[in-house]
Amino acid sequence: MTIEEKIELLAETMDIEESELQADTALADLDCWDSMTKLSVIVMFDDEFGKKITSTDIKEFVTVNDILNKME
């Protein structure tokens, strides 16, 4: 999966435009980065990648790039 595809999937999961996400975007700067979005990201990892991530993993995400790296 390319970076562009990962960003597209993440934007869809977060219900925002792809243009709002860059690898260096700080998650704290995104209005949508709330508890519901975090749960959606956990579900997306399970559905799309078969990976189980925890709330601890979510807390460690600082930038979009941190999420993209975990997708590998």
C-alpha positions as CSV (number, residue, x, y, z in Angstrom):
1,M,0.0,0.0,0.0
2,T,1.4,3.4,-1.0
3,I,1.6,6.4,1.3
4,E,-1.1,8.0,-0.8
5,E,-3.4,5.0,-0.3
6,K,-2.7,5.0,3.4
7,I,-3.5,8.7,3.7
8,E,-6.7,8.2,1.7
9,L,-7.7,5.3,4.1
10,L,-6.9,7.4,7.1
11,A,-8.8,10.4,5.8
12,E,-11.8,8.3,5.1
13,T,-11.6,6.8,8.6
14,M,-11.3,10.2,10.2
15,D,-14.0,11.6,7.9
16,I,-11.9,14.5,6.6
17,E,-10.4,15.6,3.3
18,E,-7.1,14.0,2.3
19,S,-5.7,17.5,1.8
20,E,-5.9,18.0,5.6
21,L,-3.4,15.2,6.2
22,Q,0.3,15.4,5.6
23,A,2.8,13.0,7.2
24,D,4.0,15.7,9.6
25,T,0.5,16.9,10.6
26,A,0.3,16.9,14.4
27,L,-2.8,14.9,15.4
28,A,-3.4,17.4,18.3
29,D,-4.0,20.1,15.6
30,L,-6.8,18.1,14.0
31,D,-10.3,19.0,15.3
32,C,-11.5,15.5,14.4
33,W,-8.9,13.8,16.6
34,D,-11.3,12.8,19.4
35,S,-12.3,9.6,21.2
36,M,-14.6,8.5,18.4
37,T,-12.0,9.0,15.8
38,K,-9.5,7.1,17.9
39,L,-11.9,4.2,18.1
40,S,-12.4,4.3,14.4
41,V,-8.7,4.1,13.9
42,I,-8.5,1.0,16.1
43,V,-11.3,-0.6,14.1
44,M,-9.6,0.3,10.8
45,F,-6.4,-1.3,11.8
46,D,-8.2,-4.5,12.7
47,D,-10.3,-4.5,9.5
48,E,-7.7,-3.4,7.0
49,F,-4.5,-4.8,8.4
50,G,-5.5,-7.5,10.8
51,K,-3.6,-5.7,13.5
52,K,-4.7,-5.1,17.0
53,I,-3.7,-1.8,18.4
54,T,-4.5,-0.6,21.9
55,S,-5.3,2.7,23.6
56,T,-1.6,2.8,24.5
57,D,-0.6,2.7,20.8
58,I,-3.1,5.5,20.2
59,K,-1.6,7.7,22.9
60,E,1.8,7.2,21.4
61,F,0.6,8.6,18.0
62,V,1.8,12.3,17.8
63,T,1.8,12.8,14.0
64,V,0.0,11.3,11.0
65,N,3.4,9.7,10.2
66,D,3.2,7.7,13.4
67,I,0.0,6.1,12.2
68,L,1.3,5.6,8.7
69,N,4.4,3.8,10.1
70,K,2.2,1.5,12.2
71,M,0.2,0.5,9.1
72,E,3.3,-1.3,7.6
